[in-house]
Amino acid sequence: MNLTPAPTASSLTLNPIGVVRNIQIEPSYINWAEVVSHIVINPEHAAALHGLMDYSHLMVIFWMDQVCYSKPTHVPQGKHATVPEVGMFACRCPYRPNPIGVTSVPILDIKGNTLTIQGLDAVDMTPVLDLKPYTPQYDVVGQAGTGPHKNIRVPDWVFELTY
């Protein structure tokens, strides 16, 4: 097997398409489902929003740039009494090697180059890397005709977390 070496920092470039604006100025464990945020898209990408209001939900890919370090394991939301320690890739914690977040959120409004959404777990001024409209035929786990959640499995402790 011939494996290509991983890209070096100098060969990888990510250009944010916009930025999150909300009242949450520092990372914390809150009920993010209630937080209303605005994503201000760079003006040169504003035309890319055309037709997005025809969708109910959006997947936001963002860079958690305020995370200063990574670690291999974590107790999600610090709930030591009810949640087990798991590997970093077995939770949604930002302390991953590349702190990239992906969250599906409802679209509330679009005006000009600004989207209003609810439930994005990102703090004010977080760079947004990409947006994808939520499309059920591609974005739901399950088999056709069996319901969207038939084949989903998550640990019981996940229901102890705040969203």
C-alpha positions in Angstrom: 0.0 0.0 0.0 1.4 3.4 -1.0 0.2 6.2 1.3 0.6 9.8 0.4 2.1 11.9 3.2 -0.3 14.2 5.0 -0.3 17.8 3.8 2.1 20.2 5.7 0.8 23.3 7.4 2.2 25.4 4.5 0.4 23.3 1.9 -3.1 23.5 3.4 -5.2 26.6 3.1 -8.7 27.2 4.5 -10.4 30.4 3.6 -13.4 31.3 5.8 -16.5 32.3 3.9 -17.9 34.3 6.8 -18.1 34.7 10.5 -20.5 33.9 13.3 -22.0 36.8 15.2 -23.9 36.2 18.5 -23.8 37.2 22.2 -21.8 34.2 23.3 -18.2 35.5 23.6 -16.5 32.5 25.2 -16.9 28.7 24.9 -19.1 27.2 27.6 -21.6 24.4 28.1 -25.0 26.1 27.7 -28.2 25.2 25.9 -27.0 26.0 22.4 -30.3 24.9 20.9 -31.8 28.2 22.1 -28.9 30.5 20.9 -29.8 32.6 17.8 -26.8 33.5 15.7 -26.1 35.4 12.6 -23.6 34.2 10.0 -22.2 37.1 8.0 -21.0 35.9 4.7 -18.2 37.7 3.0 -19.7 39.9 0.3 -18.0 38.1 -2.6 -19.9 35.0 -1.6 -23.3 36.6 -1.0 -24.7 35.3 -4.4 -24.0 31.7 -3.2 -26.9 32.1 -0.7 -29.4 32.3 -3.5 -32.1 29.6 -3.1 -31.0 28.7 0.4 -34.3 29.9 2.0 -36.0 27.1 0.2 -34.5 24.7 2.7 -35.5 24.5 6.4 -32.1 23.5 7.8 -28.4 24.1 7.1 -25.2 22.3 8.0 -22.6 24.8 9.2 -18.9 23.8 9.1 -16.9 26.1 11.3 -13.4 26.4 12.8 -13.3 26.5 16.6 -10.3 28.9 16.5 -10.3 29.7 20.2 -9.4 26.1 21.2 -5.7 26.3 22.2 -4.8 22.6 22.6 -6.0 19.1 21.8 -6.3 16.0 23.9 -6.9 12.3 23.1 -9.8 11.7 25.7 -12.4 13.8 27.4 -15.4 13.6 29.7 -18.1 15.3 27.6 -19.3 18.6 29.2 -17.3 17.6 32.4 -20.2 15.4 33.6 -17.9 13.0 35.5 -20.8 11.6 37.6 -23.0 10.6 34.6 -20.9 10.5 31.5 -17.9 8.3 30.9 -14.5 9.4 29.6 -14.3 8.7 25.8 -11.9 9.2 23.0 -11.9 12.7 21.4 -13.4 11.3 18.2 -16.3 9.7 20.2 -17.7 13.0 21.3 -18.4 16.5 19.9 -15.9 18.2 22.1 -13.8 21.0 20.4 -10.5 19.6 21.8 -9.7 17.6 18.7 -6.5 17.7 16.6 -8.3 20.0 14.1 -11.1 21.7 15.9 -13.7 21.7 13.1 -17.3 21.8 14.1 -20.3 20.6 12.0 -23.8 21.5 13.3 -27.2 21.2 11.6 -29.4 24.2 12.4 -32.7 25.6 11.3 -32.6 28.7 9.0 -34.7 31.5 10.4 -34.0 34.2 7.8 -31.6 35.5 5.2 -31.2 39.2 4.5 -28.4 40.3 2.1 -25.3 38.4 3.1 -26.5 37.6 6.6 -28.1 34.3 7.7 -30.1 34.1 10.9 -30.0 30.6 12.4 -30.7 28.9 15.7 -28.7 26.3 17.6 -25.2 26.8 16.3 -22.7 25.8 19.0 -20.1 28.5 18.0 -19.1 31.6 19.8 -19.0 35.2 18.4 -16.4 35.8 15.7 -16.0 32.0 14.9 -14.8 31.6 11.3 -17.3 29.7 9.1 -15.7 27.4 6.6 -18.6 26.2 4.6 -22.4 25.8 4.5 -24.4 22.9 3.1 -28.2 22.7 2.8 -29.6 19.8 4.8 -31.0 17.3 2.3 -32.6 14.2 3.8 -31.7 11.8 1.1 -28.0 12.4 1.8 -27.9 13.6 5.4 -30.0 11.1 7.3 -28.7 7.7 8.5 -31.1 4.9 7.6 -32.4 2.9 4.7 -35.1 4.1 2.2 -38.5 3.2 3.4 -37.4 2.2 7.0 -37.5 5.7 8.7 -34.7 8.1 9.1 -33.5 6.9 12.5 -33.9 3.1 12.2 -30.1 2.4 12.0 -28.8 5.0 14.4 -27.0 3.9 17.5 -25.7 6.3 20.2 -24.6 5.6 23.8 -27.2 6.2 26.5 -25.1 8.8 28.2 -25.5 11.1 25.1 -29.0 12.0 26.4 -27.4 13.4 29.6 -25.7 16.2 27.5 -27.0 19.7 27.0 -27.7 20.8 23.4 
